[in-house]
């Protein structure tokens, strides 16, 4: 049976993650309040941020920055924009 959570990003009940994606309290919070859909979307955005900004995940400041961006994403607050990125959904056919 799927784990159902009230997703704080989408403000409705959706399928949750099978296990905590991070260790500790932060992982448990995500497990309890973030849907699988929102987590997968965050992972895609996180990958784009890491690649665009050439981030080094070995640096503590980088990990802190990504956690801040993650919190903003799940709370529907604006995250840092990626230069030159155009969402395919925003492209209009000529």
PDB file of N, CA, C and O in Angstrom:
ATOM      1  N   UNK A   1       0.842  -1.179   0.000  1.00  0.00           N
ATOM      2  CA  UNK A   1       0.000   0.000   0.000  1.00  0.00           C
ATOM      3  C   UNK A   1       0.894   1.252   0.000  1.00  0.00           C
ATOM      4  O   UNK A   1       1.872   1.333   0.742  1.00  0.00           O
ATOM      5  N   UNK A   2       0.541   2.201  -0.831  1.00  0.00           N
ATOM      6  CA  UNK A   2       1.332   3.425  -0.965  1.00  0.00           C
ATOM      7  C   UNK A   2       1.179   4.311   0.267  1.00  0.00           C
ATOM      8  O   UNK A   2       0.109   4.387   0.871  1.00  0.00           O
ATOM      9  N   UNK A   3       2.250   4.965   0.615  1.00  0.00           N
ATOM     10  CA  UNK A   3       2.253   5.939   1.698  1.00  0.00           C
ATOM     11  C   UNK A   3       1.628   7.234   1.175  1.00  0.00           C
ATOM     12  O   UNK A   3       2.110   7.784   0.185  1.00  0.00           O
ATOM     13  N   UNK A   4       0.589   7.721   1.801  1.00  0.00           N
ATOM     14  CA  UNK A   4      -0.082   8.952   1.387  1.00  0.00           C
ATOM     15  C   UNK A   4       0.276  10.055   2.385  1.00  0.00           C
ATOM     16  O   UNK A   4       0.181   9.871   3.598  1.00  0.00           O
ATOM     17  N   UNK A   5       0.691  11.215   1.842  1.00  0.00           N
ATOM     18  CA  UNK A   5       1.036  12.359   2.683  1.00  0.00           C
ATOM     19  C   UNK A   5       0.273  13.583   2.191  1.00  0.00           C
ATOM     20  O   UNK A   5      -0.144  13.648   1.035  1.00  0.00           O
ATOM     21  N   UNK A   6       0.098  14.552   3.087  1.00  0.00           N
ATOM     22  CA  UNK A   6      -0.431  15.845   2.672  1.00  0.00           C
ATOM     23  C   UNK A   6       0.779  16.666   2.260  1.00  0.00           C
ATOM     24  O   UNK A   6       1.543  17.139   3.102  1.00  0.00           O
ATOM     25  N   UNK A   7       0.943  16.830   0.955  1.00  0.00           N
ATOM     26  CA  UNK A   7       2.134  17.480   0.400  1.00  0.00           C
ATOM     27  C   UNK A   7       2.085  18.983   0.634  1.00  0.00           C
ATOM     28  O   UNK A   7       1.117  19.646   0.261  1.00  0.00           O
ATOM     29  N   UNK A   8       3.136  19.517   1.255  1.00  0.00           N
ATOM     30  CA  UNK A   8       3.150  20.953   1.523  1.00  0.00           C
ATOM     31  C   UNK A   8       3.372  21.762   0.257  1.00  0.00           C
ATOM     32  O   UNK A   8       3.010  22.938   0.231  1.00  0.00           O
ATOM     33  N   UNK A   9       3.943  21.196  -0.785  1.00  0.00           N
ATOM     34  CA  UNK A   9       4.120  21.913  -2.051  1.00  0.00           C
ATOM     35  C   UNK A   9       2.792  22.038  -2.787  1.00  0.00           C
ATOM     36  O   UNK A   9       2.442  23.120  -3.259  1.00  0.00           O
ATOM     37  N   UNK A  10       2.051  20.939  -2.887  1.00  0.00           N
ATOM     38  CA  UNK A  10       0.812  20.926  -3.670  1.00  0.00           C
ATOM     39  C   UNK A  10      -0.459  21.080  -2.842  1.00  0.00           C
ATOM     40  O   UNK A  10      -1.557  21.169  -3.392  1.00  0.00           O
ATOM     41  N   UNK A  11      -0.310  21.110  -1.525  1.00  0.00           N
ATOM     42  CA  UNK A  11      -1.437  21.322  -0.622  1.00  0.00           C
ATOM     43  C   UNK A  11      -2.588  20.342  -0.863  1.00  0.00           C
ATOM     44  O   UNK A  11      -3.762  20.712  -0.849  1.00  0.00           O
ATOM     45  N   UNK A  12      -2.208  19.078  -1.084  1.00  0.00           N
ATOM     46  CA  UNK A  12      -3.210  18.022  -1.210  1.00  0.00           C
ATOM     47  C   UNK A  12      -2.553  16.683  -0.919  1.00  0.00           C
ATOM     48  O   UNK A  12      -1.328  16.569  -0.885  1.00  0.00           O
ATOM     49  N   UNK A  13      -3.387  15.675  -0.711  1.00  0.00           N
ATOM     50  CA  UNK A  13      -2.870  14.351  -0.414  1.00  0.00           C
ATOM     51  C   UNK A  13      -2.373  13.688  -1.694  1.00  0.00           C
ATOM     52  O   UNK A  13      -3.082  13.606  -2.697  1.00  0.00           O
ATOM     53  N   UNK A  14      -1.129  13.219  -1.621  1.00  0.00           N
ATOM     54  CA  UNK A  14      -0.487  12.561  -2.753  1.00  0.00           C
ATOM     55  C   UNK A  14       0.363  11.402  -2.237  1.00  0.00           C
ATOM     56  O   UNK A  14       0.593  11.271  -1.034  1.00  0.00           O
ATOM     57  N   UNK A  15       0.818  10.578  -3.151  1.00  0.00           N
ATOM     58  CA  UNK A  15       1.693   9.475  -2.782  1.00  0.00           C
ATOM     59  C   UNK A  15       3.003  10.023  -2.231  1.00  0.00           C
ATOM     60  O   UNK A  15       3.608  10.924  -2.813  1.00  0.00           O
ATOM     61  N   UNK A  16       3.431   9.468  -1.104  1.00  0.00           N
ATOM     62  CA  UNK A  16       4.663   9.904  -0.466  1.00  0.00           C
ATOM     63  C   UNK A  16       5.840   9.021  -0.846  1.00  0.00           C
ATOM     64  O   UNK A  16       5.702   8.049  -1.589  1.00  0.00           O
ATOM     65  N   UNK A  17       6.982   9.380  -0.325  1.00  0.00           N
ATOM     66  CA  UNK A  17       8.207   8.614  -0.551  1.00  0.00           C
ATOM     67  C   UNK A  17       8.174   7.323   0.254  1.00  0.00           C
ATOM     68  O   UNK A  17       7.453   7.224   1.246  1.00  0.00           O
ATOM     69  N   UNK A  18       8.946   6.343  -0.167  1.00  0.00           N
ATOM     70  CA  UNK A  18       9.001   5.062   0.539  1.00  0.00           C
ATOM     71  C   UNK A  18       9.900   5.126   1.763  1.00  0.00           C
ATOM     72  O   UNK A  18       9.685   4.414   2.743  1.00  0.00           O
ATOM     73  N   UNK A  19      10.911   5.988   1.696  1.00  0.00           N
ATOM     74  CA  UNK A  19      11.821   6.151   2.845  1.00  0.00           C
ATOM     75  C   UNK A  19      12.382   7.572   2.833  1.00  0.00           C
ATOM     76  O   UNK A  19      12.308   8.278   1.827  1.00  0.00           O
ATOM     77  N   UNK A  20      12.931   7.966   3.950  1.00  0.00           N
ATOM     78  CA  UNK A  20      13.473   9.322   4.078  1.00  0.00           C
ATOM     79  C   UNK A  20      14.638   9.504   3.098  1.00  0.00           C
ATOM     80  O   UNK A  20      15.540   8.668   3.046  1.00  0.00           O
ATOM     81  N   UNK A  21      14.619  10.598   2.321  1.00  0.00           N
ATOM     82  CA  UNK A  21      15.670  10.816   1.327  1.00  0.00           C
ATOM     83  C   UNK A  21      16.956  11.405   1.902  1.00  0.00           C
ATOM     84  O   UNK A  21      17.988  11.415   1.232  1.00  0.00           O
ATOM     85  N   UNK A  22      16.896  11.891   3.130  1.00  0.00           N
ATOM     86  CA  UNK A  22      18.047  12.470   3.814  1.00  0.00           C
ATOM     87  C   UNK A  22      18.098  11.912   5.231  1.00  0.00           C
ATOM     88  O   UNK A  22      17.071  11.489   5.762  1.00  0.00           O
ATOM     89  N   UNK A  23      19.268  11.903   5.848  1.00  0.00           N
ATOM     90  CA  UNK A  23      19.344  11.436   7.235  1.00  0.00           C
ATOM     91  C   UNK A  23      18.793  12.474   8.204  1.00  0.00           C
ATOM     92  O   UNK A  23      18.704  13.660   7.883  1.00  0.00           O
ATOM     93  N   UNK A  24      18.429  12.014   9.380  1.00  0.00           N
ATOM     94  CA  UNK A  24      18.057  12.913  10.470  1.00  0.00           C
ATOM     95  C   UNK A  24      16.670  13.506  10.370  1.00  0.00           C
ATOM     96  O   UNK A  24      15.802  13.015   9.648  1.00  0.00           O
ATOM     97  N   UNK A  25      16.488  14.592  11.129  1.00  0.00           N
ATOM     98  CA  UNK A  25      15.183  15.245  11.245  1.00  0.00           C
ATOM     99  C   UNK A  25      14.690  15.794   9.912  1.00  0.00           C
ATOM    100  O   UNK A  25      13.495  15.733   9.623  1.00  0.00           O
ATOM    101  N   UNK A  26      15.601  16.334   9.089  1.00  0.00           N
ATOM    102  CA  UNK A  26      15.207  16.896   7.797  1.00  0.00           C
ATOM    103  C   UNK A  26      14.623  15.809   6.905  1.00  0.00           C
ATOM    104  O   UNK A  26      13.617  16.035   6.233  1.00  0.00           O
ATOM    105  N   UNK A  27      15.234  14.648   6.893  1.00  0.00           N
ATOM    106  CA  UNK A  27      14.731  13.526   6.109  1.00  0.00           C
ATOM    107  C   UNK A  27      13.367  13.071   6.577  1.00  0.00           C
ATOM    108  O   UNK A  27      12.503  12.750   5.761  1.00  0.00           O
ATOM    109  N   UNK A  28      13.163  13.041   7.896  1.00  0.00           N
ATOM    110  CA  UNK A  28      11.869  12.636   8.437  1.00  0.00           C
ATOM    111  C   UNK A  28      10.781  13.660   8.105  1.00  0.00           C
ATOM    112  O   UNK A  28       9.633  13.300   7.842  1.00  0.00           O
ATOM    113  N   UNK A  29      11.161  14.944   8.121  1.00  0.00           N
ATOM    114  CA  UNK A  29      10.205  15.998   7.762  1.00  0.00           C
ATOM    115  C   UNK A  29       9.776  15.854   6.300  1.00  0.00           C
ATOM    116  O   UNK A  29       8.593  15.971   5.982  1.00  0.00           O
ATOM    117  N   UNK A  30      10.729  15.604   5.427  1.00  0.00           N
ATOM    118  CA  UNK A  30      10.418  15.420   4.010  1.00  0.00           C
ATOM    119  C   UNK A  30       9.538  14.189   3.814  1.00  0.00           C
ATOM    120  O   UNK A  30       8.561  14.233   3.067  1.00  0.00           O
ATOM    121  N   UNK A  31       9.879  13.112   4.475  1.00  0.00           N
ATOM    122  CA  UNK A  31       9.102  11.881   4.379  1.00  0.00           C
ATOM    123  C   UNK A  31       7.646  12.105   4.778  1.00  0.00           C
ATOM    124  O   UNK A  31       6.735  11.544   4.169  1.00  0.00           O
ATOM    125  N   UNK A  32       7.434  12.924   5.798  1.00  0.00           N
ATOM    126  CA  UNK A  32       6.081  13.145   6.329  1.00  0.00           C
ATOM    127  C   UNK A  32       5.285  14.206   5.577  1.00  0.00           C
ATOM    128  O   UNK A  32       4.055  14.188   5.624  1.00  0.00           O
ATOM    129  N   UNK A  33       5.959  15.143   4.874  1.00  0.00           N
ATOM    130  CA  UNK A  33       5.245  16.297   4.329  1.00  0.00           C
ATOM    131  C   UNK A  33       5.487  16.599   2.853  1.00  0.00           C
ATOM    132  O   UNK A  33       4.992  17.604   2.345  1.00  0.00           O
ATOM    133  N   UNK A  34       6.236  15.753   2.159  1.00  0.00           N
ATOM    134  CA  UNK A  34       6.549  16.020   0.752  1.00  0.00           C
ATOM    135  C   UNK A  34       6.165  14.787  -0.070  1.00  0.00           C
ATOM    136  O   UNK A  34       6.500  13.657   0.286  1.00  0.00           O
ATOM    137  N   UNK A  35       5.467  15.025  -1.162  1.00  0.00           N
ATOM    138  CA  UNK A  35       5.046  13.921  -2.024  1.00  0.00           C
ATOM    139  C   UNK A  35       6.194  13.426  -2.892  1.00  0.00           C
ATOM    140  O   UNK A  35       7.208  14.100  -3.075  1.00  0.00           O
ATOM    141  N   UNK A  36       5.997  12.242  -3.410  1.00  0.00           N
ATOM    142  CA  UNK A  36       6.972  11.665  -4.331  1.00  0.00           C
ATOM    143  C   UNK A  36       7.122  12.561  -5.565  1.00  0.00           C
ATOM    144  O   UNK A  36       8.235  12.779  -6.043  1.00  0.00           O
ATOM    145  N   UNK A  37       6.017  13.071  -6.072  1.00  0.00           N
ATOM    146  CA  UNK A  37       6.024  13.957  -7.233  1.00  0.00           C
ATOM    147  C   UNK A  37       6.864  15.208  -6.965  1.00  0.00           C
ATOM    148  O   UNK A  37       7.707  15.579  -7.781  1.00  0.00           O
ATOM    149  N   UNK A  38       6.632  15.854  -5.824  1.00  0.00           N
ATOM    150  CA  UNK A  38       7.384  17.067  -5.482  1.00  0.00           C
ATOM    151  C   UNK A  38       8.867  16.749  -5.306  1.00  0.00           C
ATOM    152  O   UNK A  38       9.718  17.535  -5.721  1.00  0.00           O
ATOM    153  N   UNK A  39       9.185  15.608  -4.698  1.00  0.00           N
ATOM    154  CA  UNK A  39      10.586  15.240  -4.503  1.00  0.00           C
ATOM    155  C   UNK A  39      11.289  15.033  -5.840  1.00  0.00           C
ATOM    156  O   UNK A  39      12.415  15.496  -6.026  1.00  0.00           O
ATOM    157  N   UNK A  40      10.634  14.343  -6.771  1.00  0.00           N
ATOM    158  CA  UNK A  40      11.233  14.119  -8.088  1.00  0.00           C
ATOM    159  C   UNK A  40      11.442  15.442  -8.830  1.00  0.00           C
ATOM    160  O   UNK A  40      12.456  15.621  -9.506  1.00  0.00           O
ATOM    161  N   UNK A  41      10.489  16.364  -8.706  1.00  0.00           N
ATOM    162  CA  UNK A  41      10.641  17.682  -9.327  1.00  0.00           C
ATOM    163  C   UNK A  41      11.799  18.443  -8.697  1.00  0.00           C
ATOM    164  O   UNK A  41      12.561  19.112  -9.396  1.00  0.00           O
ATOM    165  N   UNK A  42      11.934  18.340  -7.371  1.00  0.00           N
ATOM    166  CA  UNK A  42      13.055  19.003  -6.705  1.00  0.00           C
ATOM    167  C   UNK A  42      14.382  18.421  -7.191  1.00  0.00           C
ATOM    168  O   UNK A  42      15.323  19.171  -7.453  1.00  0.00           O
ATOM    169  N   UNK A  43      14.469  17.095  -7.314  1.00  0.00           N
ATOM    170  CA  UNK A  43      15.713  16.482  -7.761  1.00  0.00           C
ATOM    171  C   UNK A  43      16.120  17.001  -9.144  1.00  0.00           C
ATOM    172  O   UNK A  43      17.301  17.246  -9.392  1.00  0.00           O
ATOM    173  N   UNK A  44      15.152  17.165 -10.034  1.00  0.00           N
ATOM    174  CA  UNK A  44      15.455  17.683 -11.372  1.00  0.00           C
ATOM    175  C   UNK A  44      15.961  19.123 -11.287  1.00  0.00           C
ATOM    176  O   UNK A  44      16.943  19.477 -11.939  1.00  0.00           O
ATOM    177  N   UNK A  45      15.290  19.956 -10.482  1.00  0.00           N
ATOM    178  CA  UNK A  45      15.716  21.345 -10.323  1.00  0.00           C
ATOM    179  C   UNK A  45      17.090  21.414  -9.659  1.00  0.00           C
ATOM    180  O   UNK A  45      17.946  22.195 -10.073  1.00  0.00           O
ATOM    181  N   UNK A  46      17.292  20.605  -8.643  1.00  0.00           N
ATOM    182  CA  UNK A  46      18.579  20.583  -7.946  1.00  0.00           C
ATOM    183  C   UNK A  46      19.709  20.239  -8.918  1.00  0.00           C
ATOM    184  O   UNK A  46      20.768  20.865  -8.882  1.00  0.00           O
ATOM    185  N   UNK A  47      19.494  19.268  -9.768  1.00  0.00           N
ATOM    186  CA  UNK A  47      20.499  18.878 -10.750  1.00  0.00           C
ATOM    187  C   UNK A  47      20.817  20.048 -11.677  1.00  0.00           C
ATOM    188  O   UNK A  47      21.982  20.303 -11.982  1.00  0.00           O
ATOM    189  N   UNK A  48      19.784  20.757 -12.124  1.00  0.00           N
ATOM    190  CA  UNK A  48      20.009  21.915 -12.992  1.00  0.00           C
ATOM    191  C   UNK A  48      20.793  23.009 -12.261  1.00  0.00           C
ATOM    192  O   UNK A  48      21.695  23.618 -12.836  1.00  0.00           O
ATOM    193  N   UNK A  49      20.450  23.256 -11.003  1.00  0.00           N
ATOM    194  CA  UNK A  49      21.156  24.274 -10.212  1.00  0.00           C
ATOM    195  C   UNK A  49      22.623  23.896 -10.053  1.00  0.00           C
ATOM    196  O   UNK A  49      23.508  24.728 -10.255  1.00  0.00           O
ATOM    197  N   UNK A  50      22.879  22.646  -9.692  1.00  0.00           N
ATOM    198  CA  UNK A  50      24.259  22.181  -9.498  1.00  0.00           C
ATOM    199  C   UNK A  50      25.056  22.341 -10.788  1.00  0.00           C
ATOM    200  O   UNK A  50      26.184  22.834 -10.771  1.00  0.00           O
ATOM    201  N   UNK A  51      24.470  21.928 -11.892  1.00  0.00           N
ATOM    202  CA  UNK A  51      25.188  21.998 -13.174  1.00  0.00           C
ATOM    203  C   UNK A  51      25.378  23.435 -13.642  1.00  0.00           C
ATOM    204  O   UNK A  51      26.474  23.805 -14.063  1.00  0.00           O
ATOM    205  N   UNK A  52      24.331  24.248 -13.576  1.00  0.00           N
ATOM    206  CA  UNK A  52      24.399  25.625 -14.069  1.00  0.00           C
ATOM    207  C   UNK A  52      25.389  26.455 -13.264  1.00  0.00           C
ATOM    208  O   UNK A  52      26.148  27.247 -13.823  1.00  0.00           O
ATOM    209  N   UNK A  53      25.375  26.271 -11.963  1.00  0.00           N
ATOM    210  CA  UNK A  53      26.221  27.083 -11.094  1.00  0.00           C
ATOM    211  C   UNK A  53      27.564  26.415 -10.791  1.00  0.00           C
ATOM    212  O   UNK A  53      28.374  26.957 -10.038  1.00  0.00           O
ATOM    213  N   UNK A  54      27.796  25.241 -11.376  1.00  0.00           N
ATOM    214  CA  UNK A  54      29.052  24.509 -11.195  1.00  0.00           C
ATOM    215  C   UNK A  54      29.369  24.339  -9.699  1.00  0.00           C
ATOM    216  O   UNK A  54      30.475  24.640  -9.251  1.00  0.00           O
ATOM    217  N   UNK A  55      28.395  23.861  -8.951  1.00  0.00           N
ATOM    218  CA  UNK A  55      28.542  23.743  -7.505  1.00  0.00           C
ATOM    219  C   UNK A  55      29.383  22.533  -7.124  1.00  0.00           C
ATOM    220  O   UNK A  55      29.336  21.493  -7.781  1.00  0.00           O
ATOM    221  N   UNK A  56      30.144  22.685  -6.061  1.00  0.00           N
ATOM    222  CA  UNK A  56      30.961  21.617  -5.502  1.00  0.00           C
ATOM    223  C   UNK A  56      30.277  21.138  -4.224  1.00  0.00           C
ATOM    224  O   UNK A  56      30.253  21.848  -3.219  1.00  0.00           O
ATOM    225  N   UNK A  57      29.728  19.937  -4.274  1.00  0.00           N
ATOM    226  CA  UNK A  57      28.974  19.416  -3.130  1.00  0.00           C
ATOM    227  C   UNK A  57      29.849  19.046  -1.941  1.00  0.00           C
ATOM    228  O   UNK A  57      29.334  18.689  -0.882  1.00  0.00           O
ATOM    229  N   UNK A  58      31.150  19.125  -2.103  1.00  0.00           N
ATOM    230  CA  UNK A  58      32.054  18.862  -0.979  1.00  0.00           C
ATOM    231  C   UNK A  58      32.138  20.067  -0.043  1.00  0.00           C
ATOM    232  O   UNK A  58      32.615  19.943   1.085  1.00  0.00           O
ATOM    233  N   UNK A  59      31.680  21.224  -0.503  1.00  0.00           N
ATOM    234  CA  UNK A  59      31.752  22.442   0.305  1.00  0.00           C
ATOM    235  C   UNK A  59      30.484  22.580   1.165  1.00  0.00           C
ATOM    236  O   UNK A  59      29.372  22.510   0.642  1.00  0.00           O
ATOM    237  N   UNK A  60      30.650  22.773   2.470  1.00  0.00           N
ATOM    238  CA  UNK A  60      29.490  22.913   3.361  1.00  0.00           C
ATOM    239  C   UNK A  60      28.561  24.057   2.953  1.00  0.00           C
ATOM    240  O   UNK A  60      27.344  23.930   3.082  1.00  0.00           O
ATOM    241  N   UNK A  61      29.110  25.172   2.463  1.00  0.00           N
ATOM    242  CA  UNK A  61      28.265  26.294   2.043  1.00  0.00           C
ATOM    243  C   UNK A  61      27.364  25.913   0.885  1.00  0.00           C
ATOM    244  O   UNK A  61      26.231  26.386   0.796  1.00  0.00           O
ATOM    245  N   UNK A  62      27.854  25.067   0.001  1.00  0.00           N
ATOM    246  CA  UNK A  62      27.055  24.610  -1.132  1.00  0.00           C
ATOM    247  C   UNK A  62      25.889  23.759  -0.652  1.00  0.00           C
ATOM    248  O   UNK A  62      24.760  23.927  -1.112  1.00  0.00           O
ATOM    249  N   UNK A  63      26.161  22.856   0.265  1.00  0.00           N
ATOM    250  CA  UNK A  63      25.089  21.993   0.786  1.00  0.00           C
ATOM    251  C   UNK A  63      24.046  22.825   1.525  1.00  0.00           C
ATOM    252  O   UNK A  63      22.848  22.567   1.413  1.00  0.00           O
ATOM    253  N   UNK A  64      24.498  23.816   2.275  1.00  0.00           N
ATOM    254  CA  UNK A  64      23.582  24.712   2.978  1.00  0.00           C
ATOM    255  C   UNK A  64      22.718  25.480   1.969  1.00  0.00           C
ATOM    256  O   UNK A  64      21.506  25.597   2.153  1.00  0.00           O
ATOM    257  N   UNK A  65      23.334  25.995   0.915  1.00  0.00           N
ATOM    258  CA  UNK A  65      22.622  26.722  -0.135  1.00  0.00           C
ATOM    259  C   UNK A  65      21.544  25.828  -0.775  1.00  0.00           C
ATOM    260  O   UNK A  65      20.415  26.272  -0.983  1.00  0.00           O
ATOM    261  N   UNK A  66      21.893  24.575  -1.085  1.00  0.00           N
ATOM    262  CA  UNK A  66      20.920  23.678  -1.711  1.00  0.00           C
ATOM    263  C   UNK A  66      19.757  23.359  -0.770  1.00  0.00           C
ATOM    264  O   UNK A  66      18.614  23.247  -1.212  1.00  0.00           O
ATOM    265  N   UNK A  67      20.043  23.214   0.515  1.00  0.00           N
ATOM    266  CA  UNK A  67      18.963  22.978   1.482  1.00  0.00           C
ATOM    267  C   UNK A  67      18.033  24.189   1.565  1.00  0.00           C
ATOM    268  O   UNK A  67      16.819  24.028   1.692  1.00  0.00           O
ATOM    269  N   UNK A  68      18.592  25.395   1.495  1.00  0.00           N
ATOM    270  CA  UNK A  68      17.776  26.609   1.499  1.00  0.00           C
ATOM    271  C   UNK A  68      16.890  26.661   0.256  1.00  0.00           C
ATOM    272  O   UNK A  68      15.711  27.004   0.342  1.00  0.00           O
ATOM    273  N   UNK A  69      17.465  26.317  -0.908  1.00  0.00           N
ATOM    274  CA  UNK A  69      16.694  26.316  -2.151  1.00  0.00           C
ATOM    275  C   UNK A  69      15.599  25.240  -2.102  1.00  0.00           C
ATOM    276  O   UNK A  69      14.492  25.449  -2.598  1.00  0.00           O
ATOM    277  N   UNK A  70      15.919  24.107  -1.508  1.00  0.00           N
ATOM    278  CA  UNK A  70      14.943  23.027  -1.372  1.00  0.00           C
ATOM    279  C   UNK A  70      13.761  23.473  -0.511  1.00  0.00           C
ATOM    280  O   UNK A  70      12.605  23.240  -0.863  1.00  0.00           O
ATOM    281  N   UNK A  71      14.059  24.111   0.612  1.00  0.00           N
ATOM    282  CA  UNK A  71      12.985  24.600   1.477  1.00  0.00           C
ATOM    283  C   UNK A  71      12.103  25.600   0.744  1.00  0.00           C
ATOM    284  O   UNK A  71      10.879  25.554   0.865  1.00  0.00           O
ATOM    285  N   UNK A  72      12.714  26.504  -0.015  1.00  0.00           N
ATOM    286  CA  UNK A  72      11.941  27.476  -0.792  1.00  0.00           C
ATOM    287  C   UNK A  72      11.059  26.762  -1.811  1.00  0.00           C
ATOM    288  O   UNK A  72       9.887  27.106  -1.966  1.00  0.00           O
ATOM    289  N   UNK A  73      11.609  25.781  -2.498  1.00  0.00           N
ATOM    290  CA  UNK A  73      10.861  25.037  -3.512  1.00  0.00           C
ATOM    291  C   UNK A  73       9.632  24.369  -2.899  1.00  0.00           C
ATOM    292  O   UNK A  73       8.530  24.490  -3.435  1.00  0.00           O
ATOM    293  N   UNK A  74       9.811  23.671  -1.790  1.00  0.00           N
ATOM    294  CA  UNK A  74       8.695  22.956  -1.172  1.00  0.00           C
ATOM    295  C   UNK A  74       7.671  23.895  -0.533  1.00  0.00           C
ATOM    296  O   UNK A  74       6.511  23.520  -0.358  1.00  0.00           O
ATOM    297  N   UNK A  75       8.093  25.111  -0.185  1.00  0.00           N
ATOM    298  CA  UNK A  75       7.179  26.095   0.400  1.00  0.00           C
ATOM    299  C   UNK A  75       6.614  27.056  -0.646  1.00  0.00           C
ATOM    300  O   UNK A  75       6.009  28.070  -0.299  1.00  0.00           O
ATOM    301  N   UNK A  76       6.813  26.733  -1.935  1.00  0.00           N
ATOM    302  CA  UNK A  76       6.296  27.543  -3.044  1.00  0.00           C
ATOM    303  C   UNK A  76       6.804  28.977  -3.025  1.00  0.00           C
ATOM    304  O   UNK A  76       6.091  29.904  -3.411  1.00  0.00           O
ATOM    305  N   UNK A  77       8.033  29.149  -2.577  1.00  0.00           N
ATOM    306  CA  UNK A  77       8.698  30.453  -2.617  1.00  0.00           C
ATOM    307  C   UNK A  77       9.613  30.464  -3.834  1.00  0.00           C
ATOM    308  O   UNK A  77      10.026  29.400  -4.294  1.00  0.00           O
ATOM    309  N   UNK A  78       9.940  31.634  -4.366  1.00  0.00           N
ATOM    310  CA  UNK A  78      10.828  31.685  -5.531  1.00  0.00           C
ATOM    311  C   UNK A  78      12.215  31.129  -5.207  1.00  0.00           C
ATOM    312  O   UNK A  78      12.813  31.464  -4.184  1.00  0.00           O
ATOM    313  N   UNK A  79      12.704  30.284  -6.088  1.00  0.00           N
ATOM    314  CA  UNK A  79      14.071  29.770  -5.969  1.00  0.00           C
ATOM    315  C   UNK A  79      14.957  30.560  -6.921  1.00  0.00           C
ATOM    316  O   UNK A  79      14.463  31.307  -7.765  1.00  0.00           O
ATOM    317  N   UNK A  80      16.262  30.394  -6.783  1.00  0.00           N
ATOM    318  CA  UNK A  80      17.184  31.068  -7.694  1.00  0.00           C
ATOM    319  C   UNK A  80      16.879  30.639  -9.122  1.00  0.00           C
ATOM    320  O   UNK A  80      16.657  29.461  -9.400  1.00  0.00           O
ATOM    321  N   UNK A  81      16.871  31.612 -10.014  1.00  0.00           N
ATOM    322  CA  UNK A  81      16.616  31.338 -11.425  1.00  0.00           C
ATOM    323  C   UNK A  81      17.920  30.915 -12.093  1.00  0.00           C
ATOM    324  O   UNK A  81      19.004  31.351 -11.706  1.00  0.00           O
ATOM    325  N   UNK A  82      17.796  30.080 -13.074  1.00  0.00           N
ATOM    326  CA  UNK A  82      18.954  29.637 -13.828  1.00  0.00           C
ATOM    327  C   UNK A  82      19.088  30.507 -15.063  1.00  0.00           C
ATOM    328  O   UNK A  82      18.123  30.686 -15.805  1.00  0.00           O
ATOM    329  N   UNK A  83      20.255  31.040 -15.286  1.00  0.00           N
ATOM    330  CA  UNK A  83      20.472  31.920 -16.434  1.00  0.00           C
ATOM    331  C   UNK A  83      20.321  31.133 -17.728  1.00  0.00           C
ATOM    332  O   UNK A  83      20.910  30.065 -17.897  1.00  0.00           O
ATOM    333  N   UNK A  84      19.527  31.677 -18.632  1.00  0.00           N
ATOM    334  CA  UNK A  84      19.390  31.078 -19.939  1.00  0.00           C
ATOM    335  C   UNK A  84      18.439  29.904 -20.007  1.00  0.00           C
ATOM    336  O   UNK A  84      18.141  29.429 -21.103  1.00  0.00           O
ATOM    337  N   UNK A  85      17.945  29.410 -18.865  1.00  0.00           N
ATOM    338  CA  UNK A  85      17.034  28.274 -18.904  1.00  0.00           C
ATOM    339  C   UNK A  85      15.646  28.739 -19.297  1.00  0.00           C
ATOM    340  O   UNK A  85      15.118  29.705 -18.744  1.00  0.00           O
ATOM    341  N   UNK A  86      15.062  28.041 -20.257  1.00  0.00           N
ATOM    342  CA  UNK A  86      13.698  28.323 -20.679  1.00  0.00           C
ATOM    343  C   UNK A  86      12.890  27.039 -20.454  1.00  0.00           C
ATOM    344  O   UNK A  86      13.208  25.985 -21.005  1.00  0.00           O
ATOM    345  N   UNK A  87      11.852  27.150 -19.643  1.00  0.00           N
ATOM    346  CA  UNK A  87      10.992  26.015 -19.373  1.00  0.00           C
ATOM    347  C   UNK A  87      10.305  25.623 -20.681  1.00  0.00           C
ATOM    348  O   UNK A  87       9.693  26.476 -21.323  1.00  0.00           O
ATOM    349  N   UNK A  88      10.389  24.359 -21.091  1.00  0.00           N
ATOM    350  CA  UNK A  88       9.755  23.925 -22.331  1.00  0.00           C
ATOM    351  C   UNK A  88       8.258  24.220 -22.368  1.00  0.00           C
ATOM    352  O   UNK A  88       7.688  24.377 -23.448  1.00  0.00           O
ATOM    353  N   UNK A  89       7.623  24.295 -21.222  1.00  0.00           N
ATOM    354  CA  UNK A  89       6.194  24.597 -21.160  1.00  0.00           C
ATOM    355  C   UNK A  89       5.907  26.051 -21.490  1.00  0.00           C
ATOM    356  O   UNK A  89       4.770  26.404 -21.804  1.00  0.00           O
ATOM    357  N   UNK A  90       6.943  26.911 -21.422  1.00  0.00           N
ATOM    358  CA  UNK A  90       6.773  28.334 -21.695  1.00  0.00           C
ATOM    359  C   UNK A  90       7.012  28.692 -23.163  1.00  0.00           C
ATOM    360  O   UNK A  90       6.761  29.823 -23.580  1.00  0.00           O
ATOM    361  N   UNK A  91       7.494  27.730 -23.936  1.00  0.00           N
ATOM    362  CA  UNK A  91       7.794  28.000 -25.335  1.00  0.00           C
ATOM    363  C   UNK A  91       6.495  27.957 -26.143  1.00  0.00           C
ATOM    364  O   UNK A  91       5.725  26.999 -26.070  1.00  0.00           O
ATOM    365  N   UNK A  92       6.282  29.010 -26.906  1.00  0.00           N
ATOM    366  CA  UNK A  92       5.107  29.080 -27.765  1.00  0.00           C
ATOM    367  C   UNK A  92       5.538  28.783 -29.188  1.00  0.00           C
ATOM    368  O   UNK A  92       6.582  29.247 -29.648  1.00  0.00           O
ATOM    369  N   UNK A  93       4.728  28.010 -29.871  1.00  0.00           N
ATOM    370  CA  UNK A  93       5.041  27.713 -31.262  1.00  0.00           C
ATOM    371  C   UNK A  93       4.820  28.944 -32.112  1.00  0.00           C
ATOM    372  O   UNK A  93       3.899  29.724 -31.871  1.00  0.00           O
ATOM    373  N   UNK A  94       5.668  29.111 -33.105  1.00  0.00           N
ATOM    374  CA  UNK A  94       5.561  30.249 -34.027  1.00  0.00           C
ATOM    375  C   UNK A  94       4.526  29.996 -35.080  1.00  0.00           C
ATOM    376  O   UNK A  94       4.302  30.846 -35.941  1.00  0.00           O
TER     377      UNK A  94
END
